[in-house]
Amino acid sequence: MKPYVFITRKLPEEAIKPLFEKFEVHMWEHEAISVPRDVLLEEAAKADALFTMLTEAIDEELLTAGKNLKVIANMAVGYDNVDVAAATRKGIAICNTPEVLTDATADLTFGLLMTAARRIVEAAELVKQGNWQNWSPLFLAGKDVHHKTIGIVGMGKIGETVAKRATGFDMNILYYNRTRKPEAEEKLGAVYVSFDKLLAESDYVVCLTPLTPETRGMFSREAFQKMKSSAIFVNAARGAVVDETALYEALVAGEIAGAGLDVFEREPIGADHPLLTLPNVVALPHIGSATLDARTDMMQLCVENIEAILEGRSPKTLVNREWLTRVGS
């Protein structure tokens, strides 16, 4: 029998054609609707491989149900939806899609920064609603980006690429990371500082850190109070890194000037969420890597990782390196 692969969203058949040619494949029939939990558990029980999205919880229950599972290819660079330790114990390879979405996500992140700074959404809506009645010297005046200080929290590949974008605007670049990045310091002029110093000195604080137990809720009310009252906060990482109540209170109190958000604690965010009532908040529906090129490359990488594992080869982007030891590779 051919290995069985379950794909948790409807994807373009051309992108996943190699899987259909080699394996038995079942794909969830909806593109915009998540696979129900009971269906996912049922499919996991039959599958040798799962092709998953960030929206699926790959937890102990699912991994236990998946008695034949050999690989889970998660179509995202982040994998906080996966219990990696449990997967490793069970001998299941976890793969992600780094690198191929770096530029697209960095572009969106910097675009979000500029949109919040220059009040672009506010201005566009004003025109569309027919409320552009006159002009004045300070009409929709925003904030300069050039020659300002950007503080990047999380200096991974995407963070470094955002910093590269910032050099084109002659920005001063500060960063905070678990480890120093000497190459980024040398090439981009980035300066490593403490978290508190970054908050205090940055005109734009950009969050690109992965979600871990240490980073969950790190942007608290106390953190926002350490920022400049003129500063703008941008989050293109994970929603749970931010205390959203604290962010709302900081914005209302004028402790920071604005926010650009591509991610939220609960997604999709409800239209009645307090943050969405504020004119100085730009909110996007988690589209950091949403370009046709990037998403196609992400799908292709997932396909290649599944092929490799099911054919007895090492995958391209393995998250749990300990798996290699367990399977004796």
N, C-alpha and C positions, 0 to 999 in steps of 0.2 A: 504493500500500500504506500502511496505517496504521503509525505509529511503534510499535515493539515495546518493551514495558516488562516488566522482570522484578523481582518482589518476593521478597526472600530469606527471608521467614517467612510462615506462614499468618496472615492478619489478618482481622478481621471484614469481610465483604463490603460491609456498609453504609458502613464508613469509607472504603473505596477505590472505591466505586461510580462516581464521576466518571471514573476512569481506564478502567474497563471500557466506559463509554459512548463514549469518544473514541478509545481506542487498542487495539491488540492486547496483551493482558496475560496473562502466565503467572506464577503464584504457587507458590512452594515449598509442598509439601503438609503440612508439619509446623510446628506452633507452637513446640514445645519442643526441636526438634532442628535444629542449624545445617545449612545447605545444604552438602553436600560440596564441597571445593575444585574437583574436576574438573567438577562440574555448574555451579558458579559461573562457571568460566572458559568453559565451553561457552555458557552463557547470555549472558555478557558479550560474546562474539563476535557475537551476533545483536542485542543490545539497543541501542536509542537512549537508554534511561534505565534506571537501576538504583535501586531503592528498597531501601536496605540497613540493616542493624543494626550496632551497635557490635562485634559478634562477627566481622564479616567483615573480612579484611585486603584493603584496596583499595590494592594496591601496584603497582609498575611492571609486573610481569608481567600483572596483570589489566587495567591501563589500556592496555597494548599490545595485548592480545587484543581489547579493546573498540574496534574500528576505527570503529564507527558511534556510539559513545557521545557524547552531548551533555550529559547531566546525571547526577549521582549525588546522590540525596537520602538523607542519612544520618540515621536516626531517633535522634538524640542531640544534646545541645548540644555535647559534645566531639567531636573529629574526629581524635584521635590514631591511629585505625585507617586513616586515609586519607593517602596520599602527595599532599598538596595541590600541591606544587611540580610534580610529574610531571603531574598532572591539568591544571594551568594550561598547561604546555608543550604539551600535546596538545589544548588548547582545550575542555576538559571543565569544566563548571560544577560546583562542589561546594556543596551546601546542607546546613544543619543545622537544629536545632529549638530555638533559644534562646527565652527569655521564657516560653513556654507551660508550661514545667516548673519555673520558678523557685520558686514558692510551695510546690509539692508537695515539691520536693527540700529546701527550707529547713525545712519542717515535719518531714520525716524526720530531717534532720541534728540539729535541736534535740531531737527525740524520742530519738534515739540518745544524745545527750549526757545527757539526763535519765535514760535507762534505765541507762546505765553508772554515773552518779553515785549513783542510789538503789538499785542492785542489783536491779532489777525482774525481770530474767530469772532470776537466782539464786533470788529469793523465789518466783516463780511455779512454777518447777520443784520447789522444795522442797515446796510444797503438793501439787502433782500427784503427786509420788512418795510421799506419805504420811509425809514426814519432819518435819512440823510437830508437834513433841511438847510444846513448852513456850514460855515467853516469858521474856525477860530484858531488863534495861535497854538493853543494847547489841546485842540480837538483830537481825542483818542491818542494822546501822546503816550508812548511806551518807554521802554528802557533800551539803552544801547547794549549791544552785545560785544562789539569790537573793543579791544583794550580793557575789558573787564576780567574779573577772576572767576574761573570755573573750578569747582571742587568736585572731583569724581570719587565716589565711594564705591569701591569694587573695581580694581584695575586689572580685570581680565582682558581677553581679546577685544571684547566690545568696548570696554573702558578705554583701552589704548587707542582704538579706532576713533572713538569720540574725541579723545585728546588730539588726535591727528587733525580732525575737522576743526578743532578749536584753534590750532596754530594758524589756520588760514584767516582767522579773525583777530590775529595778534592778541589772543587772550593769555593771561597768566594762568598756568595750570597747576593746581594742587591736587594731590590724591591721597587717599587713605585705603590701605589694603592689608590683608593678613601678613603678606610678605612684601618686601621692597622690590621694585622693578627697575634695576639699574639701567637696562637697555632703554626703557621708556624715558628715564631721566636724561640719558645721554642724547637720544634721538629727538625727543619732543620737548625737552626742557621742563619736564614735569618735576614737581617738588614734593617729596614725601613729607607728610605732616601728620600730627595726631588728629583724631576725629574731631575733638573740640576745637582745635586750631582751624581745621578746614571749615567747620560751621561758622566760626567767628569771622573769617576773612573772605569767604566766597560771596560773589554776587549771584552766582548760580550754583546750587547744590544738586548734583546729578547722582541719583542712586542706581547703580548697576550691579549691586552685590547679589550673590545667590542667596536663596532662602535657606537658612540653617537654624538650629536651635539658638545659636549665638546672635544671629542677625534678626530674628523674629522680633518685631516691635522696636527695633533700634531707633527709629525716628519717632521719639516720644514727645510729649509737650515740652519736656526739659530740653530736648535737642532743638526743637524749633525756637525756643526762647533764646538759645545761644546764637542763632543766626541774625544777620542784619535785618532790620525792619524793611529794607528795600530789596531783600533777596527773593529769588524765585526758586522753588523746589521742583525738581523734575524726577519722576519715578518711572523707569522703563524696565524694572527688574521683576519683583514680585510684590503683590499688594500687601501681603502680611508682614513685610519689612516695616510697614508704616502703621502707626496707631491712627486710624482715620478720624476718630473723634478728636484726638489731639491736634491733627492737622486742621480740621474744621475750626476748632477753637482758636488756633493760632492765626488763621486767616481772618476770622471775624474780629479778633482782638487787635489786628494790625501788627502782629509780631513778625510776620513775613508778608511780602507783597503779593504773591501769587503762586500758582502751582500748575504744572503740566503733568497729567497722569495718563499712562497707557495701561495701567494694571490696578486691580482693586482686590480687597480682601475676599469679597464674594463676587464672582463673575457668572453671568452678566450682572452689572450693578443695576439696582432698581432706580427708576426715574425719580422716585421720591427721596433718594439719598440726599442728606443735607449738603454734601459737597457740590452737588449739581445745581444748587440754588445760587451759588456764588458766581458773579460775573468774572472774577479773576481766577477762575479755575477752567483750564482746558482739559476736557476728558475725552479719551479715545477708547475704542473697544478692543484693546489688546492686539494691536496690529503691527507690533515691532518688526516682525520678519515678513509681513504680508506684501511681498512683491511676487509676481509670477515666477521670476527666475529663482528667487530664494526658496519659495515653497516647493518648486519642482525639484531643485537640488536636494532639499530635505527629504522628499519622498524617495528619490533615487538612492540616497545614502541609507535610508531604512531598508529598502529592498536589498541593497548590496550586503548589509549586515545580516539580514535574515538568510540570504543565499549562502553566505560564508559559514554561518553556524550550522545550518542544516546539511551542508556539504562537507563538514568536517574541517573547515578552515578557520583561521582567526579573523574576527571582524575588524573593520576599519576603525571604529570608534567605540571601544569598550569602556564602560563606566567602572564596573567592578573588576579591577585587575586581579583580585584574589580568585576570581572564577577560573583563571588559567591554571592556578595551582590545584584547585579542587578537581578539575577535569583531566589533569595530568598533561596539559598541552605544553 
